[in-house]
Amino acid sequence: MDKKVSVKVCLGTTCFVMGSANLQELIEQVPKKYGDKVDVSGVPCLGLCSIDWEFSKAPYVKVNDEVVKEATVEKVLATIEKHLK
């Protein structure tokens, strides 16, 4: 049995302001595209902007253990594809 790909969209204030609001469409798109192979959820905060100084790389999305910086829907979908291979 293949392991599910886990996608966590950071909805913390900085990521939200920097564009994660746009990433919420992943929550609709991903199940249509991948069915139950991928699990998408919004999380209150991934705590990554405190590590990555000055919030320069928000918004963040985690695909399994891989961090997608300056995440866009396209970048996240490409990362999901990579993890499904």
Secondary structure by P-SEA (a helix, b strand, c coil): cbbbbbbbbbccaaaaaaccccccaaaaaaaaaccccbbbbbcccccccccccccccccbbbccccccccccaaaaaaaaaaaac
